Amino acid sequence: MTQYDAYLIDLDGTIYQGKNKIPAAKRFIERLQAANIPYLFVTNNATKTPAEVAYNLSVNHDIPTSPQQVYTSALATADYLDQHTDDRQHSVYMIGEEGLKVALDDAGFELVNDTPADFVVVGLDRQFNYEKLVTATLAIQQGAQFIATNADTNLPNERGMLPGAGTLVSAVKTATQTDPTIIAKPALPIMEGALARLGHPKHAVMVGDNYNTDILAGINAGIDTLLVYTGVSTPEQIAEVDIQPTHTRPDLDAWTF
């Protein structure tokens, strides 16, 4: 078996299940730490800052984590914009929450409340309204580049499957007839950013529970994948896919390195 020199790891469904702990995941992280193997938590969530994600892992799931060990789609968005701007492109009209705002602020982008803008960035925004849709639509019509933090249409919640960022992205796409550049899993930008943060390891592996996001992200990035059956995807579903994960395990206790 390949000895991996870095792990990219999904969170919900892989390290925890909502508010519930996954004991095997805690033991897995402890084994990585003991072996001095670098890892990075990679999440499509753009609403939380890395510090908030790290706090949740440390306090609520007993997995001590620093903000530097967390890579959100908000950070990936800021990294992508930083790599695709010129000296004249700095203004962003943002639909999103604190995690995205902090990431764009920290990267030096000017957040504007009206048109014109160089970029329109859309993430999950639980204060979304018609006027925000209008402003995003007009900015894109005037030439702003359309960026989506992620395309997740729904988020699991104790109330049911709530609308995700992808629902808002679809509204802007419908209004503008413009396809966005998508940053988060399974798209490539978040993986490129995560691998760069880990120093471009030679033998990285993507670990996750969802074939359609985590595993396809690894496949799209050209790295090996490890699917664990502690979340979304089931063995029956995986049996039907054309491109199989490199590895599958019932949980992270069953993974050795």
Backbone as CSV, one residue per row, in Angstrom:
resi,resn,N_x,N_y,N_z,CA_x,CA_y,CA_z,C_x,C_y,C_z
1,MET,0.840,-1.195,0.000,0.000,0.000,0.000,0.878,1.248,0.000
2,THR,0.447,2.279,-0.763,1.186,3.528,-0.807,1.270,4.169,0.576
3,GLN,2.445,4.662,0.909,2.621,5.406,2.147,2.394,6.881,1.840
4,TYR,1.303,7.422,2.324,0.944,8.792,2.002,1.685,9.763,2.902
5,ASP,2.138,10.872,2.297,2.896,11.859,3.061,2.053,13.059,3.459
6,ALA,0.760,13.046,3.123,-0.144,14.123,3.534,-1.581,13.660,3.353
7,TYR,-2.443,14.122,4.243,-3.859,13.765,4.202,-4.705,15.036,4.112
8,LEU,-5.620,15.048,3.150,-6.659,16.070,3.072,-7.929,15.415,3.589
9,ILE,-8.580,16.032,4.570,-9.639,15.322,5.300,-10.915,16.156,5.360
10,ASP,-12.003,15.561,4.919,-13.324,16.167,5.049,-13.733,16.196,6.523
11,LEU,-14.750,16.977,6.830,-15.208,17.082,8.219,-16.523,16.352,8.459
12,ASP,-17.655,16.969,8.106,-18.950,16.397,8.469,-19.184,15.079,7.739
13,GLY,-19.440,14.031,8.502,-19.618,12.692,7.959,-18.344,11.868,7.985
14,THR,-17.221,12.553,8.162,-15.917,11.883,8.190,-15.278,11.974,9.576
15,ILE,-15.212,13.191,10.110,-14.617,13.423,11.428,-15.695,13.509,12.497
16,TYR,-16.850,13.985,12.145,-18.009,14.006,13.045,-19.280,13.894,12.220
17,GLN,-20.369,13.642,12.895,-21.683,13.592,12.254,-22.553,14.667,12.893
18,GLY,-22.563,15.853,12.281,-23.270,16.964,12.894,-22.664,17.296,14.240
19,LYS,-23.452,17.177,15.298,-22.965,17.436,16.646,-22.437,16.172,17.316
20,ASN,-22.555,15.037,16.635,-22.154,13.757,17.219,-20.695,13.436,16.900
21,LYS,-20.002,12.895,17.875,-18.613,12.498,17.699,-18.513,11.177,16.944
22,ILE,-17.413,11.007,16.227,-17.046,9.717,15.629,-15.745,9.290,16.305
23,PRO,-15.806,8.400,17.298,-14.600,8.041,18.050,-13.451,7.558,17.173
24,ALA,-13.759,6.828,16.108,-12.705,6.330,15.227,-11.958,7.482,14.565
25,ALA,-12.645,8.573,14.307,-12.007,9.724,13.671,-11.000,10.378,14.615
26,LYS,-11.361,10.510,15.874,-10.428,11.065,16.863,-9.173,10.200,16.946
27,ARG,-9.361,8.893,16.980,-8.204,7.984,17.054,-7.351,8.093,15.782
28,PHE,-7.989,8.264,14.653,-7.280,8.419,13.379,-6.390,9.662,13.401
29,ILE,-6.937,10.779,13.853,-6.147,12.010,13.930,-5.001,11.839,14.920
30,GLU,-5.237,11.177,16.033,-4.168,10.935,17.001,-3.065,10.081,16.396
31,ARG,-3.436,9.121,15.559,-2.421,8.284,14.902,-1.609,9.095,13.887
32,LEU,-2.275,10.001,13.158,-1.550,10.872,12.236,-0.554,11.748,12.996
33,GLN,-1.003,12.289,14.116,-0.129,13.148,14.921,1.067,12.368,15.446
34,ALA,0.824,11.156,15.929,1.905,10.338,16.470,2.935,9.982,15.398
35,ALA,2.444,9.828,14.157,3.332,9.473,13.051,3.936,10.698,12.372
36,ASN,3.584,11.910,12.848,4.089,13.161,12.262,3.756,13.284,10.782
37,ILE,2.555,12.846,10.418,2.095,12.963,9.034,1.241,14.228,8.909
38,PRO,1.584,15.140,8.009,0.813,16.379,7.856,-0.616,16.100,7.374
39,TYR,-1.541,16.919,7.841,-2.928,16.798,7.384,-3.585,18.161,7.418
40,LEU,-4.661,18.277,6.647,-5.398,19.524,6.553,-6.876,19.183,6.439
41,PHE,-7.701,19.784,7.283,-9.140,19.617,7.170,-9.640,20.525,6.047
42,VAL,-10.364,19.949,5.110,-10.828,20.682,3.925,-12.348,20.648,3.900
43,THR,-12.964,21.822,4.012,-14.414,21.894,4.111,-15.013,22.858,3.096
44,ASN,-16.171,22.493,2.560,-16.900,23.365,1.642,-17.587,24.516,2.358
45,ASN,-17.658,24.467,3.669,-18.338,25.498,4.445,-17.563,26.815,4.364
46,ALA,-18.240,27.865,3.880,-17.607,29.180,3.790,-18.127,30.136,4.844
47,THR,-19.044,29.693,5.696,-19.658,30.605,6.662,-18.820,30.763,7.927
48,LYS,-17.974,29.780,8.227,-17.175,29.804,9.450,-15.723,30.154,9.136
49,THR,-15.090,30.862,10.064,-13.658,31.112,9.934,-12.893,29.854,10.341
50,PRO,-11.638,29.714,9.912,-10.846,28.579,10.375,-10.767,28.504,11.897
51,ALA,-10.723,29.649,12.568,-10.672,29.651,14.033,-11.942,29.048,14.623
52,GLU,-13.094,29.350,14.028,-14.362,28.796,14.516,-14.425,27.294,14.277
53,VAL,-13.963,26.849,13.112,-13.942,25.416,12.814,-13.002,24.696,13.768
54,ALA,-11.832,25.282,13.998,-10.859,24.677,14.906,-11.407,24.605,16.326
55,TYR,-12.113,25.628,16.744,-12.717,25.637,18.085,-13.737,24.517,18.214
56,ASN,-14.566,24.348,17.189,-15.568,23.274,17.222,-14.903,21.906,17.346
57,LEU,-13.855,21.682,16.565,-13.143,20.406,16.626,-12.496,20.207,17.999
58,SER,-11.869,21.248,18.504,-11.125,21.141,19.755,-12.039,20.962,20.955
59,VAL,-13.087,21.763,21.030,-13.931,21.802,22.221,-15.060,20.782,22.164
60,ASN,-15.717,20.683,21.024,-16.903,19.821,20.930,-16.594,18.386,20.517
61,HIS,-15.421,18.165,19.915,-15.105,16.811,19.441,-13.784,16.282,19.983
62,ASP,-13.172,17.009,20.908,-11.945,16.560,21.577,-10.813,16.255,20.605
63,ILE,-10.747,17.030,19.516,-9.670,16.886,18.541,-8.927,18.225,18.488
64,PRO,-7.876,18.387,19.282,-7.159,19.667,19.302,-6.710,20.076,17.901
65,THR,-7.124,21.270,17.502,-6.905,21.728,16.133,-6.562,23.212,16.151
66,SER,-5.613,23.595,15.306,-5.292,25.010,15.138,-5.973,25.529,13.873
67,PRO,-6.206,26.839,13.772,-6.794,27.391,12.540,-5.967,27.072,11.298
68,GLN,-4.656,26.929,11.463,-3.791,26.629,10.322,-4.026,25.226,9.755
69,GLN,-4.726,24.385,10.503,-5.021,23.030,10.036,-6.383,22.932,9.361
70,VAL,-7.000,24.085,9.096,-8.330,24.132,8.487,-8.273,24.944,7.202
71,TYR,-8.839,24.377,6.131,-8.909,25.080,4.841,-10.354,25.073,4.377
72,THR,-10.980,26.243,4.426,-12.384,26.376,4.060,-12.518,26.823,2.607
73,SER,-13.736,26.697,2.067,-13.955,27.190,0.708,-13.835,28.713,0.655
74,ALA,-14.019,29.396,1.791,-13.797,30.841,1.832,-12.320,31.169,1.614
75,LEU,-11.432,30.451,2.322,-10.001,30.647,2.109,-9.605,30.296,0.677
76,ALA,-10.165,29.207,0.172,-9.860,28.788,-1.197,-10.319,29.838,-2.201
77,THR,-11.462,30.466,-1.920,-11.956,31.531,-2.798,-10.998,32.711,-2.798
78,ALA,-10.570,33.132,-1.600,-9.619,34.245,-1.508,-8.310,33.908,-2.220
79,ASP,-7.821,32.681,-2.040,-6.589,32.265,-2.719,-6.766,32.287,-4.239
80,TYR,-7.917,31.791,-4.707,-8.185,31.757,-6.152,-8.222,33.175,-6.720
81,LEU,-8.944,34.069,-6.052,-9.031,35.446,-6.542,-7.661,36.103,-6.551
82,ASP,-6.869,35.843,-5.511,-5.539,36.428,-5.427,-4.669,36.010,-6.608
83,GLN,-4.870,34.783,-7.062,-4.085,34.252,-8.181,-4.625,34.689,-9.535
84,HIS,-5.854,35.211,-9.563,-6.492,35.551,-10.846,-6.877,37.028,-10.917
85,THR,-6.130,37.861,-10.238,-6.373,39.298,-10.313,-5.168,39.986,-10.929
86,ASP,-5.431,41.152,-11.482,-4.331,42.019,-11.884,-4.352,43.246,-10.976
87,ASP,-3.496,44.189,-11.247,-3.354,45.342,-10.354,-4.622,46.186,-10.264
88,ARG,-5.525,46.028,-11.227,-6.728,46.861,-11.238,-7.941,46.161,-10.637
89,GLN,-7.825,44.880,-10.340,-8.983,44.099,-9.888,-8.904,43.857,-8.382
90,HIS,-9.716,44.588,-7.638,-9.669,44.422,-6.190,-11.040,44.446,-5.524
91,SER,-12.076,44.841,-6.236,-13.376,45.027,-5.590,-14.244,43.779,-5.738
92,VAL,-14.927,43.446,-4.640,-15.761,42.241,-4.595,-17.128,42.600,-4.028
93,TYR,-18.173,42.212,-4.761,-19.505,42.229,-4.166,-19.757,40.822,-3.640
94,MET,-19.969,40.719,-2.348,-20.053,39.420,-1.679,-21.466,39.129,-1.202
95,ILE,-21.946,37.940,-1.504,-23.125,37.376,-0.854,-22.599,36.237,0.002
96,GLY,-22.630,36.399,1.312,-22.039,35.392,2.183,-22.067,35.841,3.627
97,GLU,-21.356,35.083,4.467,-21.362,35.338,5.898,-19.941,35.613,6.400
98,GLU,-19.751,35.579,7.727,-18.524,36.060,8.342,-17.276,35.354,7.848
99,GLY,-17.337,34.035,7.674,-16.152,33.309,7.238,-15.628,33.799,5.903
100,LEU,-16.539,34.074,4.979,-16.144,34.569,3.660,-15.656,36.005,3.751
101,LYS,-16.344,36.822,4.533,-15.941,38.229,4.694,-14.527,38.331,5.253
102,VAL,-14.233,37.568,6.303,-12.910,37.620,6.925,-11.834,37.169,5.939
103,ALA,-12.104,36.092,5.185,-11.113,35.580,4.233,-10.808,36.604,3.148
104,LEU,-11.828,37.267,2.631,-11.611,38.264,1.582,-10.950,39.518,2.137
105,ASP,-11.366,39.925,3.331,-10.730,41.073,3.994,-9.243,40.808,4.217
106,ASP,-8.942,39.650,4.769,-7.553,39.320,5.085,-6.682,39.246,3.833
107,ALA,-7.306,38.900,2.697,-6.559,38.812,1.435,-6.405,40.176,0.763
108,GLY,-7.008,41.220,1.354,-6.819,42.571,0.843,-7.812,43.037,-0.185
109,PHE,-8.925,42.319,-0.337,-9.929,42.735,-1.316,-10.859,43.791,-0.726
110,GLU,-11.302,44.703,-1.588,-12.244,45.737,-1.190,-13.659,45.193,-1.346
111,LEU,-14.402,45.115,-0.250,-15.775,44.641,-0.297,-16.696,45.824,-0.534
112,VAL,-17.468,45.769,-1.615,-18.344,46.875,-1.997,-19.791,46.472,-1.800
113,ASN,-20.649,47.469,-1.613,-22.067,47.221,-1.377,-22.927,47.486,-2.597
114,ASP,-22.292,47.886,-3.694,-23.057,48.223,-4.892,-22.180,47.995,-6.112
115,THR,-22.750,48.189,-7.274,-21.991,48.088,-8.514,-21.221,49.391,-8.727
116,PRO,-20.115,49.353,-9.511,-19.551,48.179,-10.167,-18.667,47.374,-9.216
117,ALA,-18.297,46.176,-9.643,-17.385,45.327,-8.886,-16.595,44.486,-9.873
118,ASP,-15.400,44.115,-9.459,-14.580,43.250,-10.314,-15.044,41.794,-10.230
119,PHE,-15.512,41.405,-9.027,-15.967,40.037,-8.809,-17.278,40.046,-8.036
120,VAL,-18.116,39.082,-8.340,-19.263,38.756,-7.493,-19.003,37.381,-6.911
121,VAL,-18.933,37.293,-5.594,-18.673,36.026,-4.915,-19.913,35.637,-4.132
122,VAL,-20.426,34.443,-4.402,-21.662,33.983,-3.765,-21.381,32.746,-2.921
123,GLY,-21.711,32.845,-1.640,-21.679,31.712,-0.728,-23.004,31.629,0.004
124,LEU,-23.071,30.772,0.997,-24.291,30.682,1.797,-24.479,31.981,2.567
125,ASP,-25.688,32.528,2.487,-26.021,33.782,3.159,-27.444,33.657,3.678
126,ARG,-27.561,33.490,4.990,-28.894,33.301,5.573,-29.667,34.606,5.728
127,GLN,-29.061,35.721,5.257,-29.765,37.001,5.164,-29.976,37.397,3.699
128,PHE,-29.928,36.448,2.810,-30.107,36.696,1.378,-31.486,37.288,1.110
129,ASN,-31.518,38.280,0.206,-32.800,38.882,-0.149,-32.783,39.336,-1.604
130,TYR,-33.890,39.894,-2.045,-34.032,40.265,-3.444,-33.027,41.352,-3.839
131,GLU,-32.784,42.322,-2.971,-31.864,43.395,-3.313,-30.448,42.886,-3.512
132,LYS,-30.037,41.885,-2.732,-28.717,41.289,-2.948,-28.666,40.591,-4.306
133,LEU,-29.746,39.936,-4.663,-29.813,39.295,-5.982,-29.732,40.336,-7.085
134,VAL,-30.429,41.453,-6.914,-30.399,42.530,-7.899,-28.976,43.059,-8.077
135,THR,-28.310,43.359,-6.978,-26.962,43.924,-7.055,-25.993,42.946,-7.722
136,ALA,-26.075,41.673,-7.338,-25.201,40.669,-7.954,-25.474,40.560,-9.451
137,THR,-26.742,40.572,-9.818,-27.124,40.462,-11.225,-26.580,41.631,-12.038
138,LEU,-26.764,42.847,-11.537,-26.304,44.029,-12.260,-24.786,44.052,-12.365
139,ALA,-24.101,43.659,-11.307,-22.636,43.667,-11.339,-22.112,42.695,-12.393
140,ILE,-22.700,41.517,-12.470,-22.268,40.527,-13.465,-22.610,41.007,-14.869
141,GLN,-23.770,41.616,-15.026,-24.140,42.169,-16.336,-23.169,43.260,-16.776
142,GLN,-22.581,43.949,-15.807,-21.626,45.015,-16.108,-20.195,44.511,-16.241
143,GLY,-20.001,43.194,-16.127,-18.683,42.633,-16.394,-17.974,41.974,-15.233
144,ALA,-18.566,41.953,-14.039,-17.924,41.291,-12.902,-17.824,39.794,-13.148
145,GLN,-16.730,39.186,-12.691,-16.585,37.735,-12.781,-17.400,37.083,-11.665
146,PHE,-18.110,36.013,-12.015,-19.028,35.328,-11.114,-18.311,34.141,-10.485
147,ILE,-18.153,34.167,-9.158,-17.456,33.130,-8.415,-18.410,32.537,-7.381
148,ALA,-18.451,31.215,-7.284,-19.270,30.541,-6.272,-18.364,29.788,-5.312
149,THR,-18.559,30.022,-4.009,-17.736,29.287,-3.050,-17.976,27.795,-3.168
150,ASN,-19.232,27.397,-3.325,-19.556,25.984,-3.532,-20.931,25.881,-4.170
151,ALA,-21.249,24.691,-4.641,-22.513,24.466,-5.339,-23.406,23.495,-4.582
152,ASP,-23.173,23.339,-3.279,-23.985,22.411,-2.480,-25.416,22.941,-2.398
153,THR,-26.352,22.195,-2.948,-27.727,22.693,-3.020,-28.461,22.603,-1.687
154,ASN,-28.071,21.650,-0.850,-28.771,21.459,0.426,-27.786,21.164,1.551
155,LEU,-28.192,21.521,2.768,-27.407,21.244,3.961,-28.248,20.435,4.939
156,PRO,-27.730,19.304,5.446,-28.500,18.524,6.415,-28.620,19.266,7.741
157,ASN,-29.791,19.196,8.325,-30.083,19.907,9.560,-31.156,19.133,10.291
158,GLU,-31.243,19.347,11.604,-32.278,18.633,12.350,-33.678,18.971,11.859
159,ARG,-33.818,20.093,11.143,-35.113,20.473,10.575,-35.371,19.805,9.233
160,GLY,-34.317,19.277,8.604,-34.437,18.675,7.282,-33.286,19.131,6.400
161,MET,-33.443,18.976,5.091,-32.415,19.388,4.136,-32.644,20.847,3.766
162,LEU,-31.881,21.729,4.381,-32.065,23.161,4.185,-31.355,23.637,2.917
163,PRO,-31.776,24.786,2.354,-31.103,25.310,1.166,-29.638,25.632,1.450
164,GLY,-28.773,25.228,0.540,-27.353,25.510,0.677,-26.924,26.635,-0.242
165,ALA,-25.616,26.894,-0.275,-25.085,27.972,-1.104,-25.451,27.793,-2.567
166,GLY,-25.487,26.538,-3.019,-25.802,26.274,-4.417,-27.168,26.774,-4.825
167,THR,-28.098,26.844,-3.883,-29.425,27.370,-4.176,-29.334,28.851,-4.528
168,LEU,-28.530,29.605,-3.777,-28.355,31.025,-4.063,-27.559,31.222,-5.350
169,VAL,-26.557,30.379,-5.547,-25.778,30.438,-6.783,-26.683,30.225,-7.990
170,SER,-27.612,29.284,-7.870,-28.534,29.006,-8.978,-29.427,30.201,-9.284
171,ALA,-29.824,30.939,-8.255,-30.648,32.129,-8.466,-29.881,33.172,-9.271
172,VAL,-28.621,33.402,-8.894,-27.807,34.376,-9.623,-27.533,33.884,-11.044
173,LYS,-27.266,32.608,-11.188,-27.023,32.032,-12.512,-28.247,32.190,-13.405
174,THR,-29.429,31.944,-12.854,-30.660,32.090,-13.626,-30.876,33.539,-14.045
175,ALA,-30.608,34.462,-13.126,-30.842,35.875,-13.409,-29.864,36.442,-14.430
176,THR,-28.659,35.884,-14.480,-27.618,36.441,-15.348,-27.332,35.592,-16.581
177,GLN,-27.829,34.326,-16.575,-27.495,33.380,-17.645,-25.981,33.238,-17.779
178,THR,-25.317,33.230,-16.610,-23.861,33.134,-16.554,-23.455,32.008,-15.627
179,ASP,-22.546,31.154,-16.093,-22.050,30.073,-15.241,-20.931,30.589,-14.344
180,PRO,-20.965,30.235,-13.063,-19.896,30.687,-12.167,-18.670,29.786,-12.234
181,THR,-17.563,30.314,-11.767,-16.410,29.487,-11.424,-16.653,28.956,-10.022
182,ILE,-16.678,27.637,-9.875,-16.959,27.021,-8.579,-15.639,26.654,-7.912
183,ILE,-15.529,27.003,-6.640,-14.265,26.828,-5.920,-14.191,25.502,-5.174
184,ALA,-15.265,25.101,-4.499,-15.206,24.011,-3.514,-15.348,22.630,-4.145
185,LYS,-15.120,21.617,-3.324,-15.253,20.226,-3.757,-16.603,19.988,-4.430
186,PRO,-16.636,19.269,-5.555,-15.551,18.507,-6.182,-14.712,19.288,-7.189
187,ALA,-14.898,20.605,-7.241,-14.123,21.406,-8.187,-12.645,21.450,-7.785
188,LEU,-11.822,21.845,-8.737,-10.371,21.760,-8.550,-9.762,22.876,-7.706
189,PRO,-10.262,24.124,-7.750,-9.546,25.198,-7.035,-9.275,24.926,-5.561
190,ILE,-10.256,24.384,-4.831,-10.029,24.155,-3.402,-8.955,23.094,-3.179
191,MET,-8.875,22.124,-4.073,-7.855,21.091,-3.934,-6.468,21.638,-4.244
192,GLU,-6.391,22.470,-5.275,-5.104,23.084,-5.601,-4.620,23.959,-4.442
193,GLY,-5.545,24.707,-3.845,-5.177,25.546,-2.719,-4.754,24.741,-1.510
194,ALA,-5.482,23.652,-1.239,-5.151,22.808,-0.089,-3.789,22.142,-0.266
195,LEU,-3.529,21.628,-1.440,-2.235,20.980,-1.698,-1.096,21.988,-1.599
196,ALA,-1.348,23.214,-2.046,-0.321,24.256,-1.922,-0.041,24.548,-0.453
197,ARG,-1.090,24.585,0.369,-0.902,24.852,1.802,-0.077,23.754,2.472
198,LEU,-0.151,22.543,1.932,0.609,21.421,2.482,1.997,21.304,1.843
199,GLY,2.342,22.259,0.985,3.664,22.246,0.380,3.798,21.324,-0.807
200,HIS,2.687,21.071,-1.510,2.668,20.211,-2.696,3.277,18.831,-2.424
201,PRO,2.655,18.058,-1.524,3.185,16.725,-1.218,3.158,15.819,-2.444
202,LYS,4.061,14.834,-2.454,4.166,13.925,-3.600,3.092,12.845,-3.580
203,HIS,2.670,12.425,-2.380,1.722,11.307,-2.273,0.627,11.655,-1.269
204,ALA,-0.267,12.534,-1.688,-1.379,12.939,-0.825,-2.593,12.060,-1.093
205,VAL,-3.489,12.017,-0.103,-4.730,11.262,-0.245,-5.874,12.116,0.300
206,MET,-7.015,12.065,-0.393,-8.222,12.776,0.042,-9.120,11.798,0.769
207,VAL,-9.524,12.145,1.994,-10.345,11.282,2.838,-11.718,11.917,3.008
208,GLY,-12.774,11.147,2.742,-14.110,11.694,2.913,-15.181,10.636,2.891
209,ASP,-16.415,11.082,3.137,-17.559,10.168,3.208,-18.505,10.308,2.027
210,ASN,-18.292,11.345,1.214,-19.238,11.659,0.137,-18.533,11.516,-1.208
211,TYR,-18.968,10.531,-2.002,-18.323,10.303,-3.293,-18.435,11.523,-4.193
212,ASN,-19.606,12.161,-4.203,-19.871,13.224,-5.169,-19.148,14.531,-4.854
213,THR,-18.642,14.677,-3.649,-17.848,15.867,-3.328,-16.409,15.472,-3.021
214,ASP,-16.182,14.773,-1.929,-14.830,14.468,-1.463,-14.042,13.602,-2.446
215,ILE,-14.647,12.496,-2.830,-13.907,11.543,-3.665,-13.705,12.076,-5.074
216,LEU,-14.745,12.676,-5.650,-14.570,13.269,-6.975,-13.562,14.416,-6.939
217,ALA,-13.488,15.125,-5.817,-12.481,16.181,-5.688,-11.076,15.593,-5.781
218,GLY,-10.851,14.485,-5.082,-9.555,13.831,-5.167,-9.260,13.320,-6.564
219,ILE,-10.266,12.715,-7.183,-10.097,12.212,-8.549,-9.770,13.356,-9.497
220,ASN,-10.504,14.464,-9.378,-10.257,15.614,-10.250,-8.873,16.207,-10.041
221,ALA,-8.356,16.079,-8.818,-7.022,16.611,-8.514,-5.904,15.623,-8.858
222,GLY,-6.272,14.425,-9.259,-5.274,13.430,-9.630,-4.561,12.796,-8.459
223,ILE,-5.235,12.753,-7.283,-4.620,12.115,-6.120,-5.475,10.927,-5.676
224,ASP,-4.907,10.069,-4.845,-5.633,8.911,-4.341,-6.743,9.344,-3.383
225,THR,-7.687,8.437,-3.182,-8.844,8.755,-2.350,-9.147,7.609,-1.390
226,LEU,-9.686,7.986,-0.234,-10.125,7.034,0.781,-11.543,7.399,1.189
227,LEU,-12.490,6.528,0.875,-13.885,6.759,1.245,-14.222,5.926,2.471
228,VAL,-14.795,6.589,3.479,-15.239,5.887,4.681,-16.760,5.915,4.739
229,TYR,-17.322,4.788,5.175,-18.781,4.653,5.197,-19.355,5.093,6.547
230,THR,-19.064,6.348,6.888,-19.585,6.895,8.144,-20.492,8.100,7.896
231,GLY,-20.809,8.346,6.622,-21.596,9.525,6.297,-22.557,9.307,5.157
232,VAL,-22.323,9.979,4.047,-23.299,10.062,2.955,-23.331,8.812,2.083
233,SER,-22.210,8.448,1.487,-22.197,7.379,0.485,-22.272,5.998,1.121
234,THR,-22.914,5.065,0.426,-23.090,3.698,0.907,-22.358,2.721,-0.017
235,PRO,-22.045,1.517,0.467,-21.399,0.525,-0.402,-22.224,0.233,-1.656
236,GLU,-23.540,0.219,-1.521,-24.400,-0.057,-2.672,-24.263,1.035,-3.729
237,GLN,-24.162,2.281,-3.294,-24.000,3.386,-4.237,-22.630,3.333,-4.903
238,ILE,-21.611,3.033,-4.123,-20.250,3.012,-4.664,-20.074,1.878,-5.671
239,ALA,-20.786,0.803,-5.468,-20.700,-0.312,-6.413,-21.143,0.095,-7.814
240,GLU,-21.938,1.154,-7.916,-22.490,1.573,-9.205,-21.666,2.643,-9.915
241,VAL,-20.663,3.235,-9.246,-19.941,4.343,-9.880,-18.882,3.813,-10.838
242,ASP,-18.596,4.599,-11.872,-17.640,4.179,-12.894,-16.203,4.241,-12.393
243,ILE,-15.859,5.325,-11.706,-14.495,5.486,-11.187,-14.530,5.219,-9.692
244,GLN,-13.909,4.151,-9.267,-13.953,3.748,-7.875,-12.972,4.559,-7.023
245,PRO,-13.292,4.761,-5.747,-12.286,5.314,-4.836,-11.060,4.400,-4.806
246,THR,-9.903,4.970,-4.531,-8.696,4.143,-4.418,-8.845,3.144,-3.282
247,HIS,-9.412,3.592,-2.169,-9.624,2.752,-0.992,-11.011,3.018,-0.422
248,THR,-11.603,2.006,0.181,-12.822,2.179,0.980,-12.637,1.457,2.308
249,ARG,-13.225,2.027,3.364,-13.175,1.416,4.681,-14.495,1.679,5.406
250,PRO,-14.897,0.773,6.306,-16.123,1.013,7.063,-16.007,2.226,7.967
251,ASP,-14.812,2.447,8.530,-14.550,3.633,9.351,-13.042,3.847,9.391
252,LEU,-12.596,4.887,10.078,-11.182,5.215,10.069,-10.338,4.340,10.969
253,ASP,-10.962,3.576,11.865,-10.209,2.578,12.628,-9.667,1.495,11.714
254,ALA,-10.348,1.271,10.615,-9.959,0.194,9.707,-8.845,0.617,8.744
255,TRP,-8.412,1.854,8.822,-7.348,2.345,7.949,-6.016,2.287,8.685
256,THR,-5.036,1.661,8.037,-3.688,1.569,8.614,-2.686,2.298,7.730
257,PHE,-1.638,2.805,8.363,-0.568,3.459,7.624,0.747,3.295,8.379
